């Protein structure tokens, strides 16, 4: 909750702090946009526009020493995986806007 840029109202439910990096803000807890019940660190109910890069741990830009592997060995390991089918719980599908459960 911002009343002036860089100044935050005293709210016992929110633990906003200035970040270590300039122009950053830290919140210790869950953040919800268009929801008052976030069940993850960040929940956005609606569209999100990103005007920059999004890094993910599986992004090749975050890795080094990438090497080819033995395809036959990897296929053998895949055949040992447990494969399942599932339906989403109706209450989850409803909240997430999933029509085909």
FENPE-V136279 format. One record per backbone hydrogen bond with DSSP energy under -1.0 kcal/mol. CO is the residue of the C=O (numbers start at 0). NH is the residue of the N-H. Records with the same first field share a line. If there is no record, write none. Layout:
CO=NH + NH
This chain:
0=8
3=6
6=2 + 3
16=25
23=18
25=16
26=28
30=42
32=44
40=30
42=32
55=58
58=61
59=62
69=73
70=74
71=75
72=76
73=77
74=78
77=80
88=92
89=93
90=94
91=95
92=97
100=87
